[in-house]
Amino acid sequence: MRTFFHLWLSPVARKIRLILREKGLDFDPVIERVWERRPEFMALNPAAEVPVLIEADGRVLSDGTAIQEYLEEAYPDKPLIYGDVHQRAEIRRLVGWFDQKFNREVTANLVEEKVGKRLLGQGQPNSQAMKAGYANIHYHLDYIAYLMDRRRYLAGEEFSLADITAATHLSCLDYLGDVPWEGHEGARDWYARVKSRPSFRPLLADRVPGIAPVQHYDDLDF
Ligand SMILES: N[C@@H](CCC(=O)N[C@@H](CS)C(=O)NCC(=O)O)C(=O)O
């Protein structure tokens, strides 16, 4: 059996959980309190970060991008980076958009400030950063709606790694009640579809100790 080390509101770890489930790969999820710096965990990943995946044969993989590419190559039966070379480039463009641009402009300013700092004992959230995160998210929700006016899923006609990546960032923000869904119906309809997939269920069951989710977090008809 595979072992997968993760944290509740880590978008990159959530992404790997979704990929494993979408590909029908069983795993044993383990919460790793990275701030404890366990020597056994540091030996698996000297960066002391989740996600870390241990394959059934004992091979260890770390770093979200490395793991996502590995899973796509090792288990190609249900591709999440599908299609011809241009389609695959479009999926990767949007994966980069959410893991880099969205992460820098929104997730880091809200999830890391409000939850990450608290768990890692790094002090109070920076109110200027949070203000920027709340302002920036509208642009990204508008962009999702723009894409949804033209496509069935974010990167094209099929569900892909782009949908997974965007949805995992938004799911962390949604847990905190930080997604202004009102006025962003196009993005909300897309997220409701992704959230209804069976692979998403375990994410909706996550509960961060001491931080309750917003009421609609696990409501499929929100
Ligand atoms: N580049 C890494 C980043 C992973 C990452 O930032 N993980 C966070 C959780 S979202 C973490 O474990 N942080 C621990 C720390 O900073 O001490 C990846 O993609 O895997």
The ligand as an SDF file (V2000), in Angstrom:
LIG
                    3D

 20 19  0  0  0  0  0  0  0  0999 V2000
    7.5790   23.2660   -3.8410 N   0  0  0  0  0  0  0  0  0  0  0  0
    6.9690   22.3960   -2.8690 C   0  0  0  0  0  0  0  0  0  0  0  0
    6.2380   23.2510   -1.8610 C   0  0  0  0  0  0  0  0  0  0  0  0
    5.4410   22.4580   -0.8870 C   0  0  0  0  0  0  0  0  0  0  0  0
    4.9890   23.2890    0.2890 C   0  0  0  0  0  0  0  0  0  0  0  0
    5.1230   24.5240    0.3130 O   0  0  0  0  0  0  0  0  0  0  0  0
    4.4710   22.6130    1.2940 N   0  0  0  0  0  0  0  0  0  0  0  0
    4.0430   23.2990    2.4970 C   0  0  0  0  0  0  0  0  0  0  0  0
    2.5930   22.9780    2.7870 C   0  0  0  0  0  0  0  0  0  0  0  0
    1.5670   23.7140    1.5370 S   0  0  0  0  0  0  0  0  0  0  0  0
    4.8930   22.8190    3.6540 C   0  0  0  0  0  0  0  0  0  0  0  0
    5.0260   21.6250    3.8570 O   0  0  0  0  0  0  0  0  0  0  0  0
    5.4840   23.7520    4.3830 N   0  0  0  0  0  0  0  0  0  0  0  0
    6.3070   23.4320    5.5180 C   0  0  0  0  0  0  0  0  0  0  0  0
    7.2620   24.5210    5.8780 C   0  0  0  0  0  0  0  0  0  0  0  0
    7.3150   25.5280    5.1490 O   0  0  0  0  0  0  0  0  0  0  0  0
    7.9430   24.3520    6.8880 O   0  0  0  0  0  0  0  0  0  0  0  0
    6.0410   21.4200   -3.5660 C   0  0  0  0  0  0  0  0  0  0  0  0
    5.4440   21.7890   -4.5940 O   0  0  0  0  0  0  0  0  0  0  0  0
    5.8990   20.2860   -3.1110 O   0  0  0  0  0  0  0  0  0  0  0  0
  1  2  1  0
  2  3  1  0
  2 18  1  0
  3  4  1  0
  4  5  1  0
  5  6  2  0
  5  7  1  0
  7  8  1  0
  8  9  1  0
  8 11  1  0
  9 10  1  0
 11 12  2  0
 11 13  1  0
 13 14  1  0
 14 15  1  0
 15 16  2  0
 15 17  1  0
 18 19  2  0
 18 20  1  0
M  END
$$$$
